[in-house]
């Protein structure tokens, strides 16, 4: 579908994405009541990532933009992962060396 040179999503697509977001929100709420130990945070973050991807892909029209937009988004996510991993390496390695004088 095209309007004035701009592609737009159909109402059916937007409603489908909305329903998927509602199902994922219900899944997040359901996970909160299930005791998965340390895995419940990881599952909740995975579901939140899926919801964020749906919002970015459909509601922010990344799907219809130029090919450079998804490349920039993936690059930003990769740099975010690199920064988080460096932060976690620093945080978890702080106890490896003793403090001099103690």
Residue pairs with C-beta under 8 A, 6 or more apart in sequence:
1 7
1 8
1 9
1 10
2 8
6 64
7 64
8 61
8 64
9 58
9 61
9 63
9 64
13 58
14 58
14 59
17 54
17 58
17 59
20 54
21 51
21 54
21 55
24 47
24 50
24 51
24 54
25 51
27 47
28 44
28 47
28 48
31 40
31 43
31 44
31 47
32 40
32 44
34 40
36 43
56 62
56 73
57 63
62 69
62 70
62 73
